[in-house]
Amino acid sequence: MKHRVLFIVFTLFTFVTTNAQCAMCRAVLESEEGQSTAKGVNDGIVYLMIIPYVLIAGIGIAIYTRFSKKKEI
């Protein structure tokens, strides 16, 4: 159990640099000097992408804990 909690905490607080931009956004943002806006847009896309996964994981954990409880006779 302790290993599972450590794994979950580690994965929640570890971020991986990704390039998650559509082709049009990327073309417009690559022409900019300094690339600061491109980095901000990329971070925003990644954060918006994470929210559905966190919600689905929460629902999955809730369902798992509800049905995995031992039934007492």
PDB file with one MODEL, atoms N, CA, C and O in Angstrom:
MODEL        1
ATOM      1  N   MET A   1       0.830  -1.196   0.000  1.00  0.00           N
ATOM      2  CA  MET A   1       0.000   0.000   0.000  1.00  0.00           C
ATOM      3  C   MET A   1       0.871   1.254   0.000  1.00  0.00           C
ATOM      4  O   MET A   1       0.572   2.225  -0.696  1.00  0.00           O
ATOM      5  N   LYS A   2       1.950   1.228   0.785  1.00  0.00           N
ATOM      6  CA  LYS A   2       2.824   2.393   0.889  1.00  0.00           C
ATOM      7  C   LYS A   2       3.465   2.707  -0.463  1.00  0.00           C
ATOM      8  O   LYS A   2       3.633   3.874  -0.819  1.00  0.00           O
ATOM      9  N   HIS A   3       3.819   1.668  -1.212  1.00  0.00           N
ATOM     10  CA  HIS A   3       4.447   1.867  -2.513  1.00  0.00           C
ATOM     11  C   HIS A   3       3.478   2.494  -3.507  1.00  0.00           C
ATOM     12  O   HIS A   3       3.874   3.304  -4.346  1.00  0.00           O
ATOM     13  N   ARG A   4       2.215   2.117  -3.409  1.00  0.00           N
ATOM     14  CA  ARG A   4       1.208   2.685  -4.310  1.00  0.00           C
ATOM     15  C   ARG A   4       1.043   4.179  -4.072  1.00  0.00           C
ATOM     16  O   ARG A   4       0.960   4.964  -5.018  1.00  0.00           O
ATOM     17  N   VAL A   5       0.998   4.563  -2.806  1.00  0.00           N
ATOM     18  CA  VAL A   5       0.834   5.980  -2.478  1.00  0.00           C
ATOM     19  C   VAL A   5       2.044   6.773  -2.959  1.00  0.00           C
ATOM     20  O   VAL A   5       1.886   7.857  -3.521  1.00  0.00           O
ATOM     21  N   LEU A   6       3.234   6.254  -2.748  1.00  0.00           N
ATOM     22  CA  LEU A   6       4.439   6.946  -3.214  1.00  0.00           C
ATOM     23  C   LEU A   6       4.454   7.066  -4.735  1.00  0.00           C
ATOM     24  O   LEU A   6       4.847   8.100  -5.277  1.00  0.00           O
ATOM     25  N   PHE A   7       4.030   6.014  -5.418  1.00  0.00           N
ATOM     26  CA  PHE A   7       3.971   6.047  -6.876  1.00  0.00           C
ATOM     27  C   PHE A   7       2.991   7.102  -7.361  1.00  0.00           C
ATOM     28  O   PHE A   7       3.301   7.852  -8.286  1.00  0.00           O
ATOM     29  N   ILE A   8       1.820   7.172  -6.753  1.00  0.00           N
ATOM     30  CA  ILE A   8       0.808   8.153  -7.156  1.00  0.00           C
ATOM     31  C   ILE A   8       1.306   9.570  -6.897  1.00  0.00           C
ATOM     32  O   ILE A   8       1.158  10.442  -7.753  1.00  0.00           O
ATOM     33  N   VAL A   9       1.894   9.810  -5.728  1.00  0.00           N
ATOM     34  CA  VAL A   9       2.416  11.151  -5.412  1.00  0.00           C
ATOM     35  C   VAL A   9       3.523  11.529  -6.389  1.00  0.00           C
ATOM     36  O   VAL A   9       3.572  12.661  -6.868  1.00  0.00           O
ATOM     37  N   PHE A  10       4.405  10.586  -6.681  1.00  0.00           N
ATOM     38  CA  PHE A  10       5.507  10.852  -7.599  1.00  0.00           C
ATOM     39  C   PHE A  10       4.990  11.181  -9.000  1.00  0.00           C
ATOM     40  O   PHE A  10       5.488  12.109  -9.638  1.00  0.00           O
ATOM     41  N   THR A  11       4.005  10.437  -9.481  1.00  0.00           N
ATOM     42  CA  THR A  11       3.499  10.681 -10.833  1.00  0.00           C
ATOM     43  C   THR A  11       2.686  11.970 -10.913  1.00  0.00           C
ATOM     44  O   THR A  11       2.658  12.611 -11.964  1.00  0.00           O
ATOM     45  N   LEU A  12       2.032  12.358  -9.834  1.00  0.00           N
ATOM     46  CA  LEU A  12       1.256  13.596  -9.865  1.00  0.00           C
ATOM     47  C   LEU A  12       2.138  14.838  -9.875  1.00  0.00           C
ATOM     48  O   LEU A  12       1.769  15.858 -10.457  1.00  0.00           O
ATOM     49  N   PHE A  13       3.300  14.758  -9.234  1.00  0.00           N
ATOM     50  CA  PHE A  13       4.158  15.926  -9.124  1.00  0.00           C
ATOM     51  C   PHE A  13       5.366  15.891 -10.048  1.00  0.00           C
ATOM     52  O   PHE A  13       6.290  16.689  -9.888  1.00  0.00           O
ATOM     53  N   THR A  14       5.369  14.994 -10.995  1.00  0.00           N
ATOM     54  CA  THR A  14       6.438  14.921 -11.979  1.00  0.00           C
ATOM     55  C   THR A  14       5.868  15.345 -13.323  1.00  0.00           C
ATOM     56  O   THR A  14       4.895  14.766 -13.806  1.00  0.00           O
ATOM     57  N   PHE A  15       6.468  16.339 -13.911  1.00  0.00           N
ATOM     58  CA  PHE A  15       5.986  16.848 -15.184  1.00  0.00           C
ATOM     59  C   PHE A  15       6.993  16.546 -16.279  1.00  0.00           C
ATOM     60  O   PHE A  15       8.203  16.631 -16.066  1.00  0.00           O
ATOM     61  N   VAL A  16       6.498  16.200 -17.425  1.00  0.00           N
ATOM     62  CA  VAL A  16       7.335  15.882 -18.567  1.00  0.00           C
ATOM     63  C   VAL A  16       7.120  16.981 -19.604  1.00  0.00           C
ATOM     64  O   VAL A  16       5.985  17.368 -19.883  1.00  0.00           O
ATOM     65  N   THR A  17       8.198  17.471 -20.163  1.00  0.00           N
ATOM     66  CA  THR A  17       8.086  18.494 -21.195  1.00  0.00           C
ATOM     67  C   THR A  17       7.567  17.840 -22.472  1.00  0.00           C
ATOM     68  O   THR A  17       8.144  16.874 -22.971  1.00  0.00           O
ATOM     69  N   THR A  18       6.479  18.380 -22.985  1.00  0.00           N
ATOM     70  CA  THR A  18       5.886  17.835 -24.204  1.00  0.00           C
ATOM     71  C   THR A  18       5.648  18.954 -25.197  1.00  0.00           C
ATOM     72  O   THR A  18       5.655  20.129 -24.833  1.00  0.00           O
ATOM     73  N   ASN A  19       5.444  18.597 -26.420  1.00  0.00           N
ATOM     74  CA  ASN A  19       5.112  19.553 -27.475  1.00  0.00           C
ATOM     75  C   ASN A  19       3.724  19.214 -27.997  1.00  0.00           C
ATOM     76  O   ASN A  19       3.580  18.456 -28.955  1.00  0.00           O
ATOM     77  N   ALA A  20       2.706  19.781 -27.359  1.00  0.00           N
ATOM     78  CA  ALA A  20       1.324  19.441 -27.687  1.00  0.00           C
ATOM     79  C   ALA A  20       0.643  20.637 -28.337  1.00  0.00           C
ATOM     80  O   ALA A  20      -0.185  21.301 -27.714  1.00  0.00           O
ATOM     81  N   GLN A  21       0.993  20.909 -29.587  1.00  0.00           N
ATOM     82  CA  GLN A  21       0.388  22.024 -30.296  1.00  0.00           C
ATOM     83  C   GLN A  21      -0.163  21.548 -31.628  1.00  0.00           C
ATOM     84  O   GLN A  21       0.377  20.633 -32.250  1.00  0.00           O
ATOM     85  N   CYS A  22      -1.249  22.184 -32.057  1.00  0.00           N
ATOM     86  CA  CYS A  22      -1.770  21.866 -33.378  1.00  0.00           C
ATOM     87  C   CYS A  22      -0.864  22.518 -34.431  1.00  0.00           C
ATOM     88  O   CYS A  22      -0.040  23.372 -34.104  1.00  0.00           O
ATOM     89  N   ALA A  23      -1.020  22.116 -35.673  1.00  0.00           N
ATOM     90  CA  ALA A  23      -0.135  22.588 -36.739  1.00  0.00           C
ATOM     91  C   ALA A  23      -0.257  24.105 -36.959  1.00  0.00           C
ATOM     92  O   ALA A  23       0.751  24.777 -37.176  1.00  0.00           O
ATOM     93  N   MET A  24      -1.459  24.638 -36.905  1.00  0.00           N
ATOM     94  CA  MET A  24      -1.657  26.072 -37.136  1.00  0.00           C
ATOM     95  C   MET A  24      -1.064  26.897 -35.988  1.00  0.00           C
ATOM     96  O   MET A  24      -0.393  27.902 -36.224  1.00  0.00           O
ATOM     97  N   CYS A  25      -1.310  26.478 -34.773  1.00  0.00           N
ATOM     98  CA  CYS A  25      -0.755  27.206 -33.624  1.00  0.00           C
ATOM     99  C   CYS A  25       0.768  27.187 -33.672  1.00  0.00           C
ATOM    100  O   CYS A  25       1.428  28.194 -33.414  1.00  0.00           O
ATOM    101  N   ARG A  26       1.299  26.042 -34.000  1.00  0.00           N
ATOM    102  CA  ARG A  26       2.751  25.906 -34.046  1.00  0.00           C
ATOM    103  C   ARG A  26       3.366  26.800 -35.118  1.00  0.00           C
ATOM    104  O   ARG A  26       4.399  27.426 -34.880  1.00  0.00           O
ATOM    105  N   ALA A  27       2.747  26.869 -36.294  1.00  0.00           N
ATOM    106  CA  ALA A  27       3.275  27.686 -37.379  1.00  0.00           C
ATOM    107  C   ALA A  27       3.271  29.167 -37.007  1.00  0.00           C
ATOM    108  O   ALA A  27       4.229  29.883 -37.299  1.00  0.00           O
ATOM    109  N   VAL A  28       2.217  29.619 -36.375  1.00  0.00           N
ATOM    110  CA  VAL A  28       2.127  31.028 -35.987  1.00  0.00           C
ATOM    111  C   VAL A  28       3.112  31.343 -34.868  1.00  0.00           C
ATOM    112  O   VAL A  28       3.771  32.383 -34.890  1.00  0.00           O
ATOM    113  N   LEU A  29       3.213  30.448 -33.894  1.00  0.00           N
ATOM    114  CA  LEU A  29       4.048  30.725 -32.734  1.00  0.00           C
ATOM    115  C   LEU A  29       5.537  30.554 -33.005  1.00  0.00           C
ATOM    116  O   LEU A  29       6.357  31.153 -32.310  1.00  0.00           O
ATOM    117  N   GLU A  30       5.907  29.747 -34.002  1.00  0.00           N
ATOM    118  CA  GLU A  30       7.328  29.579 -34.309  1.00  0.00           C
ATOM    119  C   GLU A  30       7.914  30.815 -34.968  1.00  0.00           C
ATOM    120  O   GLU A  30       9.126  31.023 -34.923  1.00  0.00           O
ATOM    121  N   SER A  31       7.076  31.636 -35.578  1.00  0.00           N
ATOM    122  CA  SER A  31       7.573  32.841 -36.235  1.00  0.00           C
ATOM    123  C   SER A  31       7.854  33.972 -35.240  1.00  0.00           C
ATOM    124  O   SER A  31       8.415  35.000 -35.617  1.00  0.00           O
ATOM    125  N   GLU A  32       7.471  33.788 -33.981  1.00  0.00           N
ATOM    126  CA  GLU A  32       7.655  34.821 -32.959  1.00  0.00           C
ATOM    127  C   GLU A  32       9.094  34.812 -32.428  1.00  0.00           C
ATOM    128  O   GLU A  32       9.726  33.759 -32.338  1.00  0.00           O
ATOM    129  N   GLU A  33       9.588  35.973 -32.088  1.00  0.00           N
ATOM    130  CA  GLU A  33      10.916  36.097 -31.478  1.00  0.00           C
ATOM    131  C   GLU A  33      10.827  35.729 -29.998  1.00  0.00           C
ATOM    132  O   GLU A  33       9.874  36.128 -29.329  1.00  0.00           O
ATOM    133  N   GLY A  34      11.770  34.998 -29.484  1.00  0.00           N
ATOM    134  CA  GLY A  34      11.846  34.699 -28.055  1.00  0.00           C
ATOM    135  C   GLY A  34      11.087  33.462 -27.627  1.00  0.00           C
ATOM    136  O   GLY A  34      11.454  32.853 -26.622  1.00  0.00           O
ATOM    137  N   GLN A  35      10.061  33.064 -28.331  1.00  0.00           N
ATOM    138  CA  GLN A  35       9.287  31.852 -28.062  1.00  0.00           C
ATOM    139  C   GLN A  35       8.602  31.829 -26.696  1.00  0.00           C
ATOM    140  O   GLN A  35       8.222  30.752 -26.238  1.00  0.00           O
ATOM    141  N   SER A  36       8.429  32.962 -26.032  1.00  0.00           N
ATOM    142  CA  SER A  36       7.789  32.957 -24.713  1.00  0.00           C
ATOM    143  C   SER A  36       6.288  32.668 -24.818  1.00  0.00           C
ATOM    144  O   SER A  36       5.733  31.964 -23.975  1.00  0.00           O
ATOM    145  N   THR A  37       5.635  33.207 -25.845  1.00  0.00           N
ATOM    146  CA  THR A  37       4.215  32.938 -26.028  1.00  0.00           C
ATOM    147  C   THR A  37       3.990  31.480 -26.393  1.00  0.00           C
ATOM    148  O   THR A  37       3.016  30.879 -25.941  1.00  0.00           O
ATOM    149  N   ALA A  38       4.861  30.904 -27.193  1.00  0.00           N
ATOM    150  CA  ALA A  38       4.733  29.504 -27.587  1.00  0.00           C
ATOM    151  C   ALA A  38       4.829  28.591 -26.362  1.00  0.00           C
ATOM    152  O   ALA A  38       4.078  27.621 -26.257  1.00  0.00           O
ATOM    153  N   LYS A  39       5.732  28.887 -25.449  1.00  0.00           N
ATOM    154  CA  LYS A  39       5.867  28.074 -24.239  1.00  0.00           C
ATOM    155  C   LYS A  39       4.610  28.190 -23.379  1.00  0.00           C
ATOM    156  O   LYS A  39       4.162  27.198 -22.804  1.00  0.00           O
ATOM    157  N   GLY A  40       4.044  29.381 -23.286  1.00  0.00           N
ATOM    158  CA  GLY A  40       2.821  29.578 -22.505  1.00  0.00           C
ATOM    159  C   GLY A  40       1.632  28.846 -23.096  1.00  0.00           C
ATOM    160  O   GLY A  40       0.849  28.239 -22.364  1.00  0.00           O
ATOM    161  N   VAL A  41       1.488  28.896 -24.421  1.00  0.00           N
ATOM    162  CA  VAL A  41       0.395  28.183 -25.082  1.00  0.00           C
ATOM    163  C   VAL A  41       0.567  26.684 -24.915  1.00  0.00           C
ATOM    164  O   VAL A  41      -0.409  25.976 -24.665  1.00  0.00           O
ATOM    165  N   ASN A  42       1.781  26.192 -25.046  1.00  0.00           N
ATOM    166  CA  ASN A  42       2.045  24.767 -24.890  1.00  0.00           C
ATOM    167  C   ASN A  42       1.704  24.300 -23.477  1.00  0.00           C
ATOM    168  O   ASN A  42       1.096  23.243 -23.309  1.00  0.00           O
ATOM    169  N   ASP A  43       2.087  25.070 -22.465  1.00  0.00           N
ATOM    170  CA  ASP A  43       1.753  24.716 -21.084  1.00  0.00           C
ATOM    171  C   ASP A  43       0.243  24.712 -20.866  1.00  0.00           C
ATOM    172  O   ASP A  43      -0.282  23.831 -20.185  1.00  0.00           O
ATOM    173  N   GLY A  44      -0.450  25.677 -21.432  1.00  0.00           N
ATOM    174  CA  GLY A  44      -1.909  25.734 -21.305  1.00  0.00           C
ATOM    175  C   GLY A  44      -2.586  24.524 -21.924  1.00  0.00           C
ATOM    176  O   GLY A  44      -3.543  23.992 -21.360  1.00  0.00           O
ATOM    177  N   ILE A  45      -2.102  24.087 -23.070  1.00  0.00           N
ATOM    178  CA  ILE A  45      -2.663  22.907 -23.728  1.00  0.00           C
ATOM    179  C   ILE A  45      -2.449  21.678 -22.861  1.00  0.00           C
ATOM    180  O   ILE A  45      -3.358  20.863 -22.702  1.00  0.00           O
ATOM    181  N   VAL A  46      -1.266  21.539 -22.305  1.00  0.00           N
ATOM    182  CA  VAL A  46      -0.970  20.371 -21.464  1.00  0.00           C
ATOM    183  C   VAL A  46      -1.849  20.379 -20.216  1.00  0.00           C
ATOM    184  O   VAL A  46      -2.368  19.329 -19.840  1.00  0.00           O
ATOM    185  N   TYR A  47      -2.032  21.519 -19.565  1.00  0.00           N
ATOM    186  CA  TYR A  47      -2.872  21.581 -18.370  1.00  0.00           C
ATOM    187  C   TYR A  47      -4.322  21.256 -18.711  1.00  0.00           C
ATOM    188  O   TYR A  47      -4.983  20.551 -17.948  1.00  0.00           O
ATOM    189  N   LEU A  48      -4.829  21.746 -19.825  1.00  0.00           N
ATOM    190  CA  LEU A  48      -6.195  21.426 -20.231  1.00  0.00           C
ATOM    191  C   LEU A  48      -6.346  19.940 -20.557  1.00  0.00           C
ATOM    192  O   LEU A  48      -7.417  19.368 -20.356  1.00  0.00           O
ATOM    193  N   MET A  49      -5.295  19.322 -21.052  1.00  0.00           N
ATOM    194  CA  MET A  49      -5.338  17.909 -21.389  1.00  0.00           C
ATOM    195  C   MET A  49      -5.347  17.041 -20.122  1.00  0.00           C
ATOM    196  O   MET A  49      -5.915  15.949 -20.137  1.00  0.00           O
ATOM    197  N   ILE A  50      -4.737  17.498 -19.044  1.00  0.00           N
ATOM    198  CA  ILE A  50      -4.620  16.707 -17.824  1.00  0.00           C
ATOM    199  C   ILE A  50      -5.959  16.595 -17.087  1.00  0.00           C
ATOM    200  O   ILE A  50      -6.223  15.561 -16.471  1.00  0.00           O
ATOM    201  N   ILE A  51      -6.792  17.603 -17.129  1.00  0.00           N
ATOM    202  CA  ILE A  51      -8.023  17.647 -16.343  1.00  0.00           C
ATOM    203  C   ILE A  51      -8.940  16.448 -16.596  1.00  0.00           C
ATOM    204  O   ILE A  51      -9.391  15.847 -15.621  1.00  0.00           O
ATOM    205  N   PRO A  52      -9.243  16.062 -17.834  1.00  0.00           N
ATOM    206  CA  PRO A  52     -10.114  14.885 -18.023  1.00  0.00           C
ATOM    207  C   PRO A  52      -9.507  13.601 -17.455  1.00  0.00           C
ATOM    208  O   PRO A  52     -10.230  12.765 -16.913  1.00  0.00           O
ATOM    209  N   TYR A  53      -8.198  13.440 -17.573  1.00  0.00           N
ATOM    210  CA  TYR A  53      -7.560  12.241 -17.030  1.00  0.00           C
ATOM    211  C   TYR A  53      -7.674  12.190 -15.509  1.00  0.00           C
ATOM    212  O   TYR A  53      -7.894  11.121 -14.940  1.00  0.00           O
ATOM    213  N   VAL A  54      -7.527  13.326 -14.854  1.00  0.00           N
ATOM    214  CA  VAL A  54      -7.645  13.372 -13.391  1.00  0.00           C
ATOM    215  C   VAL A  54      -9.084  13.054 -12.978  1.00  0.00           C
ATOM    216  O   VAL A  54      -9.300  12.336 -12.001  1.00  0.00           O
ATOM    217  N   LEU A  55     -10.062  13.577 -13.705  1.00  0.00           N
ATOM    218  CA  LEU A  55     -11.459  13.299 -13.385  1.00  0.00           C
ATOM    219  C   LEU A  55     -11.790  11.818 -13.569  1.00  0.00           C
ATOM    220  O   LEU A  55     -12.436  11.216 -12.712  1.00  0.00           O
ATOM    221  N   ILE A  56     -11.352  11.235 -14.677  1.00  0.00           N
ATOM    222  CA  ILE A  56     -11.612   9.817 -14.920  1.00  0.00           C
ATOM    223  C   ILE A  56     -10.912   8.955 -13.865  1.00  0.00           C
ATOM    224  O   ILE A  56     -11.482   7.974 -13.388  1.00  0.00           O
ATOM    225  N   ALA A  57      -9.680   9.320 -13.501  1.00  0.00           N
ATOM    226  CA  ALA A  57      -8.965   8.567 -12.467  1.00  0.00           C
ATOM    227  C   ALA A  57      -9.702   8.653 -11.134  1.00  0.00           C
ATOM    228  O   ALA A  57      -9.800   7.658 -10.416  1.00  0.00           O
ATOM    229  N   GLY A  58     -10.217   9.820 -10.800  1.00  0.00           N
ATOM    230  CA  GLY A  58     -10.970   9.973  -9.548  1.00  0.00           C
ATOM    231  C   GLY A  58     -12.228   9.126  -9.531  1.00  0.00           C
ATOM    232  O   GLY A  58     -12.549   8.500  -8.520  1.00  0.00           O
ATOM    233  N   ILE A  59     -12.937   9.106 -10.644  1.00  0.00           N
ATOM    234  CA  ILE A  59     -14.142   8.279 -10.735  1.00  0.00           C
ATOM    235  C   ILE A  59     -13.769   6.800 -10.636  1.00  0.00           C
ATOM    236  O   ILE A  59     -14.454   6.031  -9.962  1.00  0.00           O
ATOM    237  N   GLY A  60     -12.686   6.400 -11.305  1.00  0.00           N
ATOM    238  CA  GLY A  60     -12.242   5.011 -11.248  1.00  0.00           C
ATOM    239  C   GLY A  60     -11.858   4.590  -9.844  1.00  0.00           C
ATOM    240  O   GLY A  60     -12.195   3.489  -9.409  1.00  0.00           O
ATOM    241  N   ILE A  61     -11.153   5.464  -9.128  1.00  0.00           N
ATOM    242  CA  ILE A  61     -10.763   5.156  -7.752  1.00  0.00           C
ATOM    243  C   ILE A  61     -11.991   5.058  -6.855  1.00  0.00           C
ATOM    244  O   ILE A  61     -12.060   4.182  -5.993  1.00  0.00           O
ATOM    245  N   ALA A  62     -12.963   5.953  -7.051  1.00  0.00           N
ATOM    246  CA  ALA A  62     -14.188   5.912  -6.249  1.00  0.00           C
ATOM    247  C   ALA A  62     -14.951   4.612  -6.488  1.00  0.00           C
ATOM    248  O   ALA A  62     -15.438   3.993  -5.542  1.00  0.00           O
ATOM    249  N   ILE A  63     -15.054   4.203  -7.736  1.00  0.00           N
ATOM    250  CA  ILE A  63     -15.751   2.954  -8.052  1.00  0.00           C
ATOM    251  C   ILE A  63     -14.989   1.768  -7.467  1.00  0.00           C
ATOM    252  O   ILE A  63     -15.595   0.864  -6.892  1.00  0.00           O
ATOM    253  N   TYR A  64     -13.684   1.767  -7.609  1.00  0.00           N
ATOM    254  CA  TYR A  64     -12.869   0.668  -7.085  1.00  0.00           C
ATOM    255  C   TYR A  64     -13.014   0.542  -5.569  1.00  0.00           C
ATOM    256  O   TYR A  64     -13.196  -0.562  -5.057  1.00  0.00           O
ATOM    257  N   THR A  65     -12.936   1.654  -4.854  1.00  0.00           N
ATOM    258  CA  THR A  65     -13.036   1.585  -3.393  1.00  0.00           C
ATOM    259  C   THR A  65     -14.435   1.183  -2.950  1.00  0.00           C
ATOM    260  O   THR A  65     -14.590   0.504  -1.936  1.00  0.00           O
ATOM    261  N   ARG A  66     -15.439   1.587  -3.685  1.00  0.00           N
ATOM    262  CA  ARG A  66     -16.815   1.238  -3.317  1.00  0.00           C
ATOM    263  C   ARG A  66     -17.061  -0.262  -3.460  1.00  0.00           C
ATOM    264  O   ARG A  66     -17.690  -0.873  -2.596  1.00  0.00           O
ATOM    265  N   PHE A  67     -16.571  -0.856  -4.542  1.00  0.00           N
ATOM    266  CA  PHE A  67     -16.848  -2.259  -4.797  1.00  0.00           C
ATOM    267  C   PHE A  67     -15.801  -3.212  -4.227  1.00  0.00           C
ATOM    268  O   PHE A  67     -16.024  -4.422  -4.203  1.00  0.00           O
ATOM    269  N   SER A  68     -14.676  -2.698  -3.773  1.00  0.00           N
ATOM    270  CA  SER A  68     -13.645  -3.586  -3.239  1.00  0.00           C
ATOM    271  C   SER A  68     -13.743  -3.771  -1.724  1.00  0.00           C
ATOM    272  O   SER A  68     -12.989  -4.552  -1.144  1.00  0.00           O
ATOM    273  N   LYS A  69     -14.660  -3.062  -1.090  1.00  0.00           N
ATOM    274  CA  LYS A  69     -14.835  -3.237   0.356  1.00  0.00           C
ATOM    275  C   LYS A  69     -15.343  -4.637   0.639  1.00  0.00           C
ATOM    276  O   LYS A  69     -16.214  -5.153  -0.061  1.00  0.00           O
ATOM    277  N   LYS A  70     -14.787  -5.241   1.674  1.00  0.00           N
ATOM    278  CA  LYS A  70     -15.226  -6.585   2.051  1.00  0.00           C
ATOM    279  C   LYS A  70     -16.612  -6.503   2.665  1.00  0.00           C
ATOM    280  O   LYS A  70     -16.891  -5.660   3.518  1.00  0.00           O
ATOM    281  N   LYS A  71     -17.465  -7.396   2.209  1.00  0.00           N
ATOM    282  CA  LYS A  71     -18.829  -7.434   2.743  1.00  0.00           C
ATOM    283  C   LYS A  71     -18.847  -8.275   4.021  1.00  0.00           C
ATOM    284  O   LYS A  71     -18.350  -9.401   4.054  1.00  0.00           O
ATOM    285  N   GLU A  72     -19.423  -7.706   5.049  1.00  0.00           N
ATOM    286  CA  GLU A  72     -19.522  -8.416   6.313  1.00  0.00           C
ATOM    287  C   GLU A  72     -20.845  -9.161   6.364  1.00  0.00           C
ATOM    288  O   GLU A  72     -21.868  -8.667   5.889  1.00  0.00           O
ATOM    289  N   ILE A  73     -20.814 -10.350   6.943  1.00  0.00           N
ATOM    290  CA  ILE A  73     -22.031 -11.173   7.018  1.00  0.00           C
ATOM    291  C   ILE A  73     -22.766 -10.886   8.300  1.00  0.00           C
ATOM    292  O   ILE A  73     -23.816 -11.477   8.554  1.00  0.00           O
TER     293      ILE A  73
ENDMDL
END
